[in-house]
Amino acid sequence: MDDALARILTAAAQGRFPPPDGATTVVGQPGARDAGVLAFTAHSVVFTDEDPDWVRSVLARAPGDELAATMNPYFLSALMARSGRHMNTIDLLTVAHALPGEPKIALREIEDPEHPRVARAMEYRDEVRVWAADGGVVILGRGVAGRWETAIEVAEEARGRGLGERLARAARQLVPDAVVWAQQSPGNARSVRTFQAAGYRPVGSEALLIAG
């Protein structure tokens, strides 16, 4: 286990980012499950157990803007092929500080490990907890480098009423840590707006490589 990524994430949550020097930091995977790339402003972090010299040699060959090389399909495809992993998308990574008090929305915890939403969350996170609300769910669990992450789902018929924002804000009150992280696909403008309205601020972009 390599805790370098955890230290980088902890600092970023506090507003202390890697220097915008155009460099790429290569660190080991925080665990067997998690590998990928984080891109901050003019500085990237590749977390993988692949050879760092190989990583840098492929980045040097990537076409286009050097500052965007780690998120270039050329590099990501090479990294997936070498590691035998795949990915879903490049996400916007956001973070918010925990809030005191109880959520201002009625929630009931789902404790059945066979429940579809619980089972799916457990594929990507540890210590998963899921709460249901009228028309949606909020999920918490420990993801990349042990960070606490949240995800929400809102039923189609319940949209347009501010439920997503209330669920995202509830996660800030439910999280057993100082901060909670969330990822949104940049193209999902509704999700991006929802989390930002709930107080989550952008940190960078993230591409997670999934084993299997």
Stockholm file with secondary structure:
# STOCKHOLM 1.0

chainA/1-212         MDDALARILTAAAQGRFPPPDGATTVVGQPGARDAGVLAFTAHSVVFTDEDPDWVRSVLARAPGDELAATMNPYFLSALMARSGRHMNTIDLLTVAHALPGEPKIALREIEDPEHPRVARAMEYRDEVRVWAADGGVVILGRGVAGRWETAIEVAEEARGRGLGERLARAARQLVPDAVVWAQQSPGNARSVRTFQAAGYRPVGSEALLIAG
#=GR chainA/1-212 SS CCCHHHHHHHHHHTTCCCCSSSCEEEECCSSSSCEEEEEETTEEEEECSSCHHHHHHHHHHCCSCGGGGGGSHHHHHHHHHHHTEECCCEEEEEEEECCCSCCSSCCEEECCTTSHHHHHHHTTCEEEEEEEETTEEEEEEECGGGCEEEEEEECGGGTTSSHHHHHHHHHHHHCSSSEEEEEECTTCHHHHHHHHHTTCEEEEEEEEEEEC
#=GC SS_cons         CCCHHHHHHHHHHTTCCCCSSSCEEEECCSSSSCEEEEEETTEEEEECSSCHHHHHHHHHHCCSCGGGGGGSHHHHHHHHHHHTEECCCEEEEEEEECCCSCCSSCCEEECCTTSHHHHHHHTTCEEEEEEEETTEEEEEEECGGGCEEEEEEECGGGTTSSHHHHHHHHHHHHCSSSEEEEEECTTCHHHHHHHHHTTCEEEEEEEEEEEC
//
